């Protein structure tokens, strides 16, 4: 179906999304569970937005399922980042709260929108030094895939993915700290 879509077959594209809808919906639901309750984008809306952005890929050259899910993970990331930016924009009033200097020590967790934006900035930085590591984070976090699923998708050993995940996770923890 991916190759047929690449050749411009719109029916194959539609069949692919019907076939993968449950998988994509489950990934989006898992991601939403990881997010704070303040997240306003519903799972189905996230899936539909992903669909709209993916069918907008006019020159998609799909090679395999792994590439498809990598693109889906990147687009989910973009959707969540765009939504977080929109909510925080001054035009919409943002979600700003006044914090006294004495309270700064008590703030240990970033609000959800700031978490998404901070992770996005870190992933952009990581992408410039370790593109494969950035893809791994996108697949794990934004597509909700397990280490085994990532290894299968990328056609590498689980041990390789585990080593890379440890390294990338440590790098992210330092950057986000």
NUBA-462481 format. One record per residue (C-alpha): x, y, z. Coordinates in steps of 0.02 Angstrom, whole numbers, padded with zeros to 5 digits, always signed. Example, Ala and Ser with C-alpha at 12.3 -4.5 7.8 and 13.67 -1.06 7.14 Angstrom:
% residues 2
+00615-00225+00390;+00684-00053+00357;
***
This chain:
% residues 177
+00000+00000+00000;+00146+00117+00037;+00222+00091-00135;+00052+00114-00217;+00031+00278-00121;+00204+00330-00181;+00145+00300-00360;-00002+00417-00327;-00138+00290-00288;-00259+00385-00175;-00362+00228-00142;-00207+00139-00074;-00175+00288+00040;-00351+00277+00107;-00339+00088+00130;-00175+00109+00223;-00251+00230+00348;-00403+00119+00373;-00287-00029+00401;-00173+00066+00522;-00305+00175+00608;-00315+00067+00766;-00124+00062+00782;-00108+00249+00759;-00253+00283+00878;-00173+00170+01011;-00007+00263+00992;-00094+00430+01010;-00192+00369+01161;-00031+00309+01245;+00051+00476+01212;-00099+00571+01281;-00091+00466+01440;+00089+00524+01462;+00035+00706+01446;-00040+00809+01586;-00229+00824+01602;-00211+01004+01541;-00186+00938+01365;-00337+00995+01265;-00310+00898+01103;-00413+00738+01109;-00342+00573+01045;-00457+00562+00895;-00421+00744+00850;-00234+00707+00859;-00255+00557+00743;-00361+00658+00621;-00236+00802+00620;-00098+00675+00588;-00199+00603+00443;-00223+00776+00367;-00039+00815+00378;+00013+00646+00308;-00103+00651+00158;-00034+00824+00124;+00133+00741+00086;+00122+00765-00102;+00291+00691-00145;+00298+00553-00016;+00422+00417-00064;+00376+00280+00057;+00507+00145+00074;+00438+00040+00217;+00333+00036+00374;+00477+00102+00479;+00491+00260+00376;+00302+00283+00383;+00299+00275+00573;+00454+00386+00586;+00364+00519+00484;+00206+00493+00589;+00307+00517+00749;+00386+00676+00682;+00217+00746+00630;+00140+00704+00800;+00285+00799+00878;+00250+00949+00765;+00064+00944+00805;+00095+00944+00994;+00228+01079+00982;+00116+01188+00873;-00027+01167+00996;+00085+01208+01145;+00151+01363+01059;-00024+01420+01015;-00083+01401+01194;+00066+01498+01260;+00060+01637+01133;+00026+01812+01195;-00111+01829+01067;-00211+01696+01159;-00160+01752+01332;-00042+01608+01364;-00042+01513+01527;+00065+01633+01625;+00060+01637+01812;+00148+01756+01930;+00279+01668+02034;+00367+01749+02180;+00555+01724+02193;+00534+01623+02352;+00424+01498+02258;+00554+01459+02124;+00636+01325+02229;+00469+01234+02241;+00446+01223+02052;+00517+01054+02004;+00410+01006+01854;+00381+01108+01699;+00200+01135+01646;+00148+01020+01502;+00164+01149+01363;+00336+01199+01424;+00387+01015+01433;+00338+00988+01251;+00427+01147+01196;+00583+01106+01298;+00588+00930+01228;+00564+00998+01052;+00711+01118+01073;+00820+00977+01141;+00771+00863+00997;+00817+00998+00871;+00988+01011+00954;+01006+00822+00963;+00958+00806+00780;+01107+00914+00732;+01231+00799+00822;+01141+00630+00822;+00997+00617+00696;+00971+00432+00734;+00956+00472+00920;+00827+00607+00884;+00726+00482+00779;+00737+00357+00922;+00664+00484+01045;+00526+00529+00922;+00480+00346+00900;+00486+00310+01087;+00401+00468+01150;+00290+00532+01010;+00245+00364+00932;+00245+00271+01098;+00347+00125+01033;+00439+00002+01142;+00625-00033+01120;+00580-00198+01036;+00462-00111+00913;+00594+00019+00870;+00726-00116+00842;+00607-00211+00728;+00557-00054+00634;+00737+00004+00607;+00801-00172+00570;+00933-00166+00706;+00963-00271+00860;+00871-00234+01021;+01040-00219+01108;+01091-00079+00988;+00930+00014+01022;+00951-00009+01211;+01129+00061+01205;+01075+00209+01099;+00922+00239+01210;+01030+00245+01368;+01148+00369+01287;+01011+00481+01216;+00909+00474+01376;+01061+00529+01479;+01095+00670+01356;+00913+00728+01365;+00909+00721+01554;+01061+00835+01562;+00987+00957+01438;+00816+00960+01519;+00882+00974+01698;
***
